[in-house]
Amino acid sequence: MLQFVVSLTANNKNPKRSSSSSSHLQNKKRVLAAAGAKEAEEKIPCYYNPERGKVSIAIDGTYIDKKCPFTGNVSIRGRILSGVVTKMKMQRTFVIRRDYLHYIRKYNRFEKRHKNMSVHLSPAFRDVTVGDIVTVGEFRPLSKTVRFNVLKVTKAAGAKKQF
């Protein structure tokens, strides 16, 4: 009887979980194109979302980034924010600064405040420099500090006083 129970639990594994490597680490475009059929080329997904827009390098690129909002396995949900790039010293991650005004009721005035945020940058975006304005979207926590992903990059207009 005990042997029957053990074999029953061994066969009752979750079908969604497998011991093989995860499929999101493989580049789907290469796997589908390797089949060589026209049907495979038609099945290549179009990386477009009306809210996020379309990045051509995400479609044509050969990079593999499982945290990319266009080709990766993350879903953008929640807040959509914008900020200015301040530091780019990490790999695929940088710091943006978000300036805002805080109202003081006692003095009937506003004070300037800011927050720094760590943001994931996909290899789909090239030539991002300090001072560029980026639009970021919230997704699941990636690390202790990274919870946002870059959706759009706007080049800096020039040197002008900010805030």
C-alpha positions in Angstrom: 0.0 0.0 0.0 2.8 2.4 0.8 4.5 1.6 -2.5 1.3 2.5 -4.3 1.1 5.9 -2.6 4.7 6.8 -3.4 4.2 5.9 -7.1 1.0 8.0 -7.3 2.7 11.1 -5.9 5.7 10.6 -8.3 3.4 10.6 -11.3 1.4 13.5 -10.1 3.9 16.2 -11.1 2.9 19.6 -12.3 2.9 19.5 -16.1 3.8 23.2 -16.3 7.0 22.7 -14.5 9.8 20.8 -16.2 13.4 20.1 -15.3 14.6 21.3 -18.7 15.9 24.8 -19.3 13.4 27.5 -19.6 12.2 28.3 -23.1 12.3 32.1 -22.7 16.1 32.1 -22.8 16.0 31.0 -26.5 15.5 33.5 -29.2 12.2 32.6 -30.7 13.0 34.3 -34.0 16.0 32.1 -34.6 14.2 28.9 -33.6 11.3 29.6 -35.9 13.5 30.8 -38.8 15.6 27.6 -38.4 12.5 25.6 -39.5 12.9 27.2 -43.0 9.2 27.2 -43.7 7.2 30.2 -44.7 4.7 29.3 -42.0 7.4 29.7 -39.5 8.1 33.2 -40.7 4.5 34.1 -40.5 4.3 32.9 -36.9 7.1 35.3 -35.8 5.4 37.5 -33.3 5.1 41.2 -33.9 6.4 43.0 -30.9 3.8 45.8 -30.7 1.5 47.1 -28.1 -0.6 50.2 -28.7 0.4 51.6 -25.4 4.1 50.9 -25.7 4.6 51.5 -29.4 7.1 49.5 -31.5 10.9 49.4 -31.5 12.3 48.3 -34.8 15.5 47.0 -33.2 13.4 44.6 -31.1 12.1 43.0 -34.2 15.4 42.9 -36.2 17.8 42.5 -33.3 19.5 39.2 -32.4 19.9 40.1 -28.7 18.5 37.9 -25.9 17.0 39.7 -22.9 14.4 37.9 -20.9 13.5 41.2 -19.2 12.9 43.2 -22.3 9.4 44.6 -22.5 9.1 43.8 -26.2 10.7 40.4 -26.6 11.1 39.1 -23.0 8.9 37.4 -20.5 7.7 40.4 -18.5 4.4 42.2 -18.5 4.2 45.9 -18.0 1.3 46.7 -15.6 0.7 49.5 -13.2 2.3 52.9 -13.3 3.8 54.6 -16.4 6.2 57.3 -15.3 8.9 59.5 -16.8 12.3 60.8 -15.6 15.7 62.1 -16.7 18.7 59.7 -16.9 21.3 60.6 -14.3 23.7 57.6 -14.0 24.6 54.8 -16.4 27.2 52.8 -14.4 25.4 49.4 -14.2 24.9 46.8 -16.9 21.5 47.1 -18.5 20.3 49.2 -15.6 20.6 52.9 -14.9 19.3 55.6 -12.5 16.7 58.1 -13.4 15.7 61.3 -11.4 12.0 62.2 -11.0 11.4 65.8 -10.0 8.1 66.8 -8.4 6.5 69.5 -6.3 5.3 68.9 -2.7 2.6 71.2 -1.3 3.1 72.7 2.2 -0.3 73.7 3.5 1.0 75.8 6.4 2.9 78.2 4.0 0.6 77.8 1.1 3.6 77.0 -1.1 5.3 74.2 -3.0 8.8 72.8 -2.4 10.9 70.9 -4.8 11.6 67.3 -4.2 13.1 64.4 -6.2 13.3 60.6 -6.2 16.0 58.4 -7.8 14.8 55.1 -9.4 16.8 52.2 -10.8 15.4 51.2 -14.2 16.1 48.2 -16.5 17.3 49.2 -20.0 16.7 46.7 -22.8 19.5 46.4 -25.5 16.7 47.4 -28.0 17.4 51.0 -27.0 20.8 52.2 -28.3 22.6 55.5 -27.8 21.0 56.4 -24.5 23.0 59.1 -22.7 22.8 61.0 -19.5 20.2 63.8 -19.8 17.8 61.8 -22.0 14.1 61.7 -20.9 12.8 58.2 -20.6 9.3 56.8 -20.1 9.2 53.7 -17.9 6.5 51.2 -17.0 6.1 49.1 -13.9 6.6 45.4 -13.9 7.3 42.7 -11.3 10.3 43.2 -9.0 13.5 42.3 -10.8 15.8 42.9 -7.8 15.8 44.8 -4.6 15.6 48.2 -6.3 14.6 47.6 -9.9 10.9 47.6 -10.5 10.5 49.6 -13.8 11.4 49.0 -17.4 12.2 51.5 -20.2 9.5 51.8 -22.8 10.5 54.9 -24.7 13.6 57.2 -24.9 13.4 60.9 -25.9 16.7 62.6 -26.7 17.7 65.6 -24.6 16.7 68.8 -26.3 19.8 70.7 -25.2 21.4 72.4 -22.2 18.6 74.3 -20.5 17.7 74.9 -16.9 15.5 72.1 -15.5 12.7 72.2 -13.0 
